[in-house]
Amino acid sequence: MKIGLLGYGKMGKIIEQIALKRQHYITLKVDKDTENYVLQNIDVAIDFSTPDAAVDNITNCFNHNIPVISGTTGWLEHYDKVVALCKEKNGTFLYASNFSLGVNIFFELNKTLSKLMANLPEYEISMEEIHHTQKLDAPSGTAITLAEEILKNSKYGTWTLDAAKPKDLHINSKRIDKVPGTHEVTYRSSVDTIEIKHTAHNREGFALGAVIAAEWIAGKKGVFSMKDVLNIG
């Protein structure tokens, strides 16, 4: 399979290594200084760019009938528009806030736990996410995905980074050098505490998931998620 990398930072380079090990070809590399790139000789594009470049990259793929896998976060206010454009162009699109296979299992654990705790309002819920200092957005897209699932089954109306708002679900967002990604959800009452936690040891898990998603999406049309790739949920 011929893969175009839209974003050739740290994640792009790791994706390249894994794709080559899985007998794929990298036929395009677009970094932050690349201008007027041409989408050709590509079976699928993987976008790990920046929030301000993601929508243009994805749109460009739709216009050239190229399936696109997107792992860029921080642009999701445009997600509905992108999905509508994908359908209009009869394109192929898969977005994930986190491509790690373990994190996507963690999403399902979080979903199940939030349903189990729905009728226990005595538990206060909080979240913490920790990432490397180069991560531009806060909270992480993964934390937002976790929070949105909790909101469906809790007393909280929205999530916030502001700990001074006790009526909202608080996400404590930390940036620490060389931390690939840690996410923790805590339910705390006066008598006990329940915690679930995912800790990434490196970035290879994210990259592997993105390549597996690219392999899976070949020949398909529509809008997909990692749930489709893993056949869960």
CORFENVEN-V988500 format. One record per run of one state. SS is the DSSP state (a for helix, b for strand, c for the rest). FROM is the first residue (numbers start at 1). TO is the last residue. If there is no record, write none. Layout:
{{SS	FROM	TO} {SS	FROM	TO}}
//
This chain:
{{c	1	1} {b	2	6} {c	7	9} {a	10	21} {c	22	24} {b	25	30} {c	31	43} {b	44	47} {c	48	50} {a	51	63} {c	64	66} {b	67	70} {c	71	75} {a	76	88} {c	89	91} {b	92	95} {c	96	100} {a	101	116} {c	117	123} {b	124	131} {c	132	140} {a	141	151} {c	152	158} {b	159	160} {c	161	168} {b	169	175} {c	176	181} {b	182	188} {c	189	192} {b	193	199} {c	200	203} {a	204	217} {c	218	221} {b	222	224} {c	225	225} {a	226	230} {c	231	233}}
//
